[in-house]
Every structure is written in structure tokens, then in C-alpha cells.
């Protein structure tokens, strides 16, 4: 099983030398190399996170699909809670009109 450590450590070690070489370089060259470095790190992280073996990848996608189907059947409301009522206040307008 490949853990991705050599690629990640190579990228990290290369940052020091690249930063030193970019001192005094034009801004567009620095921006281009920075964007390429970020893209390389994203690829390395994706390879570390997602399974690489075919049967493991298939199982991962099946579990994800099953989770999405279950979630669509029983949606959990996000970010909204039921308003809490102060016990001293009437529960409805009818109770407020009666008093």
C-alpha cells in the first residue's frame, strides 16, 4: 500500500529551495509556480484520502451512495432550531387574547 509520504515530503522539501530561487523573480513567475505547487499538494492529498485499490474504491463509492440515499429519505434540518418559548409568555395568540 502506497502511503504517499515520499511525494509529500519531496514537495515540502522543495519549497525551501524554490522560495530561495524566487527571490527577485518577476511576480508572474512566482504566481505561476505557487499555483502549480498548490495543485501538486491537492493531488497528493486526494491520493492520500481516496482509496487507490479498485475494490476499495468501489466499496467507498457504494457506501457514499448508500449514505446519500438514507439521508435523502430522512433529511436532517441544518442550521435551524425550533424557536424556544419563554415559559412566562403565552404559547399562542389565543391564550394572549384570553388574558
Backbone as ProteinMPNN parsed JSONL, in Angstrom:
{"seq_chain_A": "XXXXXXXXXXXXXXXXXXXXXXXXXXXXXXXXXXXXXXXXXXXXXXXXXXXXXXXXXXXXXXXXXXXXXXXXXXXXXXXXXXXXXXXXXXXXXXXXXXX", "coords_chain_A": {"N_chain_A": [[0.841, -1.179, 0.0], [0.595, 2.126, -0.906], [1.633, 4.983, 0.773], [2.078, 7.642, 0.225], [3.9, 9.282, 1.395], [6.626, 9.783, 0.445], [6.194, 11.477, -1.799], [4.848, 13.676, -0.668], [6.732, 14.572, 1.235], [8.81, 15.204, -0.484], [7.752, 17.322, -1.938], [7.389, 19.17, 0.141], [10.058, 19.543, 0.963], [11.087, 20.688, -1.309], [10.016, 23.237, -1.312], [11.571, 25.063, 0.167], [13.978, 25.449, -1.339], [12.839, 26.384, -3.696], [11.613, 28.752, -2.843], [13.858, 30.245, -2.179], [15.05, 30.487, -4.703], [13.2, 32.079, -5.968], [13.5, 34.631, -5.066], [13.503, 37.918, -5.95], [12.435, 37.331, -8.427], [10.212, 37.772, -11.273], [6.772, 38.788, -10.701], [4.775, 37.29, -12.001], [5.975, 34.864, -12.561], [6.43, 33.893, -10.016], [3.769, 33.697, -9.105], [2.761, 31.777, -10.892], [4.33, 29.501, -10.302], [3.613, 29.171, -7.637], [0.875, 28.545, -7.896], [1.091, 26.113, -9.277], [2.392, 24.59, -7.345], [0.447, 24.479, -5.323], [-1.524, 23.061, -6.71], [-0.173, 20.62, -7.021], [0.005, 19.822, -4.339], [-2.692, 19.476, -3.767], [-3.313, 17.298, -5.417], [-1.682, 15.358, -4.209], [-2.87, 15.167, -1.654], [-5.44, 14.273, -2.321], [-4.811, 11.753, -3.346], [-3.916, 10.561, -1.019], [-6.221, 10.534, 0.567], [-8.409, 9.279, -0.804], [-9.284, 5.902, -1.562], [-7.059, 3.733, -3.337], [-7.001, 1.215, -4.445], [-8.883, -0.854, -6.641], [-11.162, -2.419, -5.776], [-11.523, -1.4, -3.208], [-12.069, 1.265, -3.769], [-14.482, 1.006, -5.14], [-16.097, 0.021, -3.065], [-16.023, 2.239, -1.369], [-17.385, 4.201, -2.895], [-19.893, 2.959, -3.076], [-20.671, 2.921, -0.373], [-20.82, 5.66, 0.045], [-22.909, 6.378, -1.701], [-25.008, 4.903, -0.574], [-25.204, 6.176, 1.898], [-26.019, 8.745, 1.053], [-28.516, 8.134, -0.043], [-29.915, 7.206, 2.213], [-29.879, 9.508, 3.703], [-31.392, 11.223, 2.119], [-33.882, 10.098, 2.421], [-34.465, 10.482, 5.106], [-34.247, 13.423, 5.891], [-32.14, 15.644, 7.656], [-32.696, 18.566, 9.322], [-30.709, 21.433, 8.84], [-28.922, 23.917, 10.556], [-31.14, 25.217, 11.562], [-33.099, 25.661, 14.333], [-35.824, 24.741, 16.424], [-37.828, 27.388, 17.58], [-37.359, 28.544, 20.843], [-39.558, 28.803, 23.592], [-40.394, 31.246, 25.912], [-41.257, 30.496, 29.194], [-42.863, 32.284, 30.611], [-44.269, 33.664, 28.709], [-47.305, 33.604, 26.769], [-48.398, 30.614, 25.047], [-49.706, 30.763, 22.61], [-51.486, 33.027, 20.376], [-54.165, 32.953, 21.021], [-54.243, 32.319, 23.723], [-53.076, 34.629, 24.664], [-55.008, 36.529, 24.022], [-57.081, 35.768, 25.66], [-56.373, 36.494, 28.207]], "CA_chain_A": [[0.0, 0.0, 0.0], [1.352, 3.357, -1.022], [1.149, 5.961, 1.742], [2.199, 8.988, -0.298], [4.866, 10.08, 2.161], [7.75, 10.314, -0.324], [5.751, 12.591, -2.627], [4.556, 14.811, 0.192], [7.973, 15.101, 1.804], [9.584, 15.807, -1.574], [7.149, 18.629, -2.214], [7.701, 20.053, 1.266], [11.485, 19.862, 0.929], [11.345, 21.547, -2.455], [9.552, 24.605, -1.093], [12.665, 25.916, 0.637], [14.832, 25.786, -2.472], [12.059, 27.183, -4.638], [11.445, 30.09, -2.267], [15.149, 30.942, -2.307], [15.265, 30.787, -6.12], [12.229, 33.066, -6.421], [13.82, 35.968, -4.552], [13.795, 38.834, -7.037], [11.834, 36.874, -9.681], [9.003, 38.518, -11.627], [5.589, 38.361, -9.955], [4.011, 36.299, -12.745], [6.652, 33.577, -12.394], [6.148, 33.469, -8.644], [2.362, 33.3, -9.034], [2.594, 30.529, -11.639], [4.913, 28.399, -9.532], [2.797, 28.986, -6.442], [-0.334, 27.833, -8.312], [1.471, 24.728, -9.583], [2.687, 23.914, -6.081], [-0.834, 24.205, -4.671], [-2.156, 21.972, -7.464], [0.538, 19.392, -6.652], [-0.399, 19.431, -2.991], [-4.071, 18.978, -3.83], [-3.24, 15.945, -5.99], [-1.111, 14.466, -3.192], [-3.858, 14.952, -0.597], [-6.509, 13.433, -2.877], [-4.296, 10.384, -3.413], [-3.834, 10.035, 0.338], [-7.532, 10.401, 1.173], [-9.258, 8.328, -1.505], [-8.672, 4.585, -1.748], [-6.461, 3.571, -4.655], [-7.29, -0.122, -4.964], [-10.143, -0.855, -7.364], [-12.281, -2.934, -4.979], [-11.724, -0.461, -2.111], [-12.696, 2.447, -4.342], [-15.871, 0.644, -5.406], [-16.779, -0.04, -1.772], [-16.145, 3.608, -0.876], [-18.455, 4.859, -3.63], [-21.161, 2.337, -2.685], [-21.02, 3.435, 0.954], [-21.217, 7.067, -0.095], [-24.237, 6.412, -2.323], [-25.958, 4.406, 0.424], [-25.365, 7.247, 2.875], [-26.817, 9.807, 0.445], [-29.892, 7.657, -0.177], [-30.514, 7.208, 3.544], [-30.025, 10.901, 4.124], [-32.494, 11.83, 1.378], [-35.122, 9.552, 2.959], [-34.662, 11.082, 6.426], [-33.409, 14.622, 5.92], [-31.901, 16.284, 8.939], [-32.626, 20.004, 9.093], [-29.42, 22.004, 9.23], [-28.827, 25.333, 10.828], [-32.369, 25.777, 12.103], [-33.631, 25.002, 15.517], [-37.158, 25.193, 16.776], [-37.724, 28.514, 18.498], [-37.671, 28.221, 22.234], [-40.589, 29.677, 24.136], [-40.215, 31.669, 27.285], [-42.411, 29.971, 29.945], [-43.712, 33.375, 31.086], [-45.069, 34.146, 27.597], [-48.359, 32.649, 26.36], [-47.977, 29.71, 23.977], [-50.306, 31.152, 21.337], [-52.227, 34.288, 20.418], [-55.46, 32.704, 21.675], [-54.018, 32.445, 25.159], [-52.773, 36.024, 24.944], [-56.255, 37.278, 23.924], [-57.954, 35.383, 26.779], [-55.968, 37.104, 29.485]], "C_chain_A": [[0.879, 1.233, 0.0], [0.782, 4.405, -0.071], [1.285, 7.384, 1.255], [3.229, 9.832, 0.41], [6.026, 10.58, 1.319], [7.359, 11.516, -1.186], [5.521, 13.838, -1.786], [5.826, 15.412, 0.776], [8.854, 15.727, 0.73], [9.054, 17.192, -1.916], [7.503, 19.615, -1.109], [9.174, 20.463, 1.26], [11.819, 20.8, -0.223], [10.9, 22.981, -2.262], [10.67, 25.548, -0.665], [13.557, 26.376, -0.506], [14.114, 26.655, -3.49], [11.883, 28.603, -4.127], [12.732, 30.896, -2.393], [15.41, 31.339, -3.76], [14.339, 31.895, -6.62], [12.487, 34.473, -5.877], [14.224, 36.841, -5.733], [13.216, 38.416, -8.382], [10.608, 37.724, -10.0], [7.77, 37.936, -10.933], [4.836, 37.255, -10.678], [4.643, 34.914, -12.634], [6.377, 33.01, -10.998], [4.707, 32.976, -8.519], [2.119, 31.97, -9.739], [3.14, 29.345, -10.854], [4.139, 28.124, -8.252], [1.529, 28.196, -6.785], [-0.034, 26.367, -8.631], [1.77, 23.937, -8.311], [1.401, 23.561, -5.341], [-1.555, 23.063, -5.387], [-1.496, 20.631, -7.139], [0.162, 18.898, -5.272], [-1.825, 18.887, -2.975], [-4.096, 17.557, -4.385], [-2.714, 14.961, -4.955], [-2.121, 14.162, -2.097], [-4.994, 14.063, -1.094], [-6.047, 11.98, -2.953], [-4.184, 9.763, -2.035], [-5.212, 9.722, 0.914], [-8.373, 9.314, 0.513], [-8.546, 6.995, -1.684], [-8.182, 4.413, -3.188], [-6.707, 2.196, -5.265], [-8.698, -0.15, -5.552], [-11.311, -1.318, -6.493], [-12.562, -2.016, -3.786], [-12.433, 0.799, -2.595], [-14.173, 2.185, -4.614], [-16.668, 0.6, -4.102], [-17.003, 1.359, -1.202], [-17.311, 4.324, -1.567], [-19.816, 4.26, -3.284], [-21.61, 2.845, -1.32], [-21.483, 4.881, 0.882], [-22.617, 7.175, -0.681], [-25.305, 5.95, -1.332], [-26.234, 5.49, 1.465], [-26.244, 8.372, 2.311], [-28.272, 9.392, 0.294], [-30.6, 7.666, 1.173], [-30.779, 8.629, 4.015], [-31.173, 11.579, 3.385], [-33.845, 11.307, 1.876], [-35.465, 10.189, 4.3], [-33.817, 12.35, 6.531], [-33.323, 15.215, 7.32], [-31.831, 17.784, 8.684], [-31.306, 20.558, 9.622], [-29.567, 23.489, 9.513], [-30.085, 25.971, 11.397], [-32.8, 24.962, 13.302], [-35.035, 25.532, 15.767], [-37.033, 26.352, 17.764], [-38.127, 28.086, 19.898], [-38.653, 29.255, 22.765], [-40.259, 29.992, 25.575], [-41.428, 31.2, 28.083], [-43.346, 31.073, 30.427], [-44.613, 33.904, 29.984], [-46.162, 33.131, 27.266], [-47.906, 31.838, 25.153], [-48.559, 30.119, 22.631], [-51.028, 32.484, 21.502], [-53.572, 34.123, 21.127], [-55.323, 32.85, 23.181], [-53.736, 33.893, 25.525], [-54.04, 36.858, 24.916], [-57.183, 36.978, 25.107], [-57.604, 36.11, 28.065], [-56.21, 38.573, 29.538]], "O_chain_A": [[1.795, 1.36, 0.812], [-0.416, 4.686, -0.102], [0.655, 8.276, 1.824], [3.417, 10.996, 0.056], [6.395, 11.745, 1.467], [8.124, 12.475, -1.287], [5.952, 14.931, -2.154], [5.977, 16.634, 0.808], [9.574, 16.686, 1.008], [9.826, 18.12, -2.154], [7.871, 20.757, -1.383], [9.492, 21.621, 1.528], [12.736, 21.615, -0.118], [11.362, 23.866, -2.982], [10.709, 26.702, -1.09], [13.855, 27.565, -0.625], [14.711, 27.556, -4.079], [11.992, 29.557, -4.897], [12.695, 32.092, -2.681], [15.938, 32.421, -4.016], [14.661, 32.577, -7.592], [11.754, 35.405, -6.206], [15.186, 36.532, -6.436], [13.474, 39.078, -9.388], [10.025, 38.331, -9.102], [7.726, 36.747, -10.617], [4.304, 36.357, -10.025], [3.936, 33.906, -12.614], [6.127, 31.816, -10.83], [4.458, 31.945, -7.894], [1.364, 31.131, -9.248], [2.487, 28.306, -10.753], [4.022, 26.974, -7.83], [1.15, 27.283, -6.051], [-0.821, 25.483, -8.292], [1.439, 22.756, -8.215], [1.281, 22.466, -4.792], [-2.133, 22.192, -4.737], [-2.183, 19.619, -6.997], [0.015, 17.696, -5.056], [-2.123, 17.942, -2.245], [-4.823, 16.705, -3.874], [-3.236, 13.854, -4.83], [-2.223, 13.018, -1.652], [-5.46, 13.19, -0.361], [-6.822, 11.071, -2.653], [-4.342, 8.55, -1.895], [-5.365, 8.757, 1.663], [-8.989, 8.508, 1.209], [-7.34, 6.96, -1.928], [-8.813, 4.888, -4.132], [-6.628, 2.037, -6.483], [-9.607, 0.473, -5.004], [-12.355, -0.665, -6.477], [-13.717, -1.866, -3.388], [-13.3, 1.334, -1.904], [-15.018, 3.04, -4.351], [-17.795, 1.093, -4.048], [-18.052, 1.634, -0.62], [-18.124, 4.972, -0.909], [-20.802, 4.994, -3.208], [-22.784, 3.162, -1.125], [-22.421, 5.279, 1.573], [-23.425, 7.977, -0.212], [-26.383, 6.54, -1.26], [-27.381, 5.691, 1.863], [-27.114, 8.89, 3.012], [-29.171, 10.211, 0.483], [-31.754, 8.085, 1.269], [-31.795, 8.903, 4.654], [-31.86, 12.424, 3.959], [-34.851, 12.007, 1.762], [-36.64, 10.41, 4.595], [-32.778, 12.348, 7.193], [-34.308, 15.274, 8.056], [-30.989, 18.233, 7.906], [-30.852, 20.197, 10.708], [-30.254, 24.213, 8.793], [-30.085, 27.168, 11.684], [-32.852, 23.733, 13.265], [-35.375, 26.643, 15.36], [-36.217, 26.297, 18.684], [-39.104, 27.364, 20.097], [-38.58, 30.435, 22.422], [-39.891, 29.113, 26.354], [-42.553, 31.489, 27.675], [-44.53, 30.811, 30.634], [-45.628, 34.535, 30.279], [-45.97, 31.931, 27.459], [-47.122, 32.318, 24.333], [-47.949, 29.842, 21.599], [-51.166, 33.002, 22.61], [-54.057, 35.058, 21.763], [-56.184, 33.436, 23.837], [-54.126, 34.337, 26.605], [-54.163, 37.803, 25.694], [-57.977, 37.829, 25.508], [-58.466, 36.312, 28.92], [-55.917, 39.211, 30.549]]}, "name": "protein", "num_of_chains": 1, "seq": "XXXXXXXXXXXXXXXXXXXXXXXXXXXXXXXXXXXXXXXXXXXXXXXXXXXXXXXXXXXXXXXXXXXXXXXXXXXXXXXXXXXXXXXXXXXXXXXXXXX"}
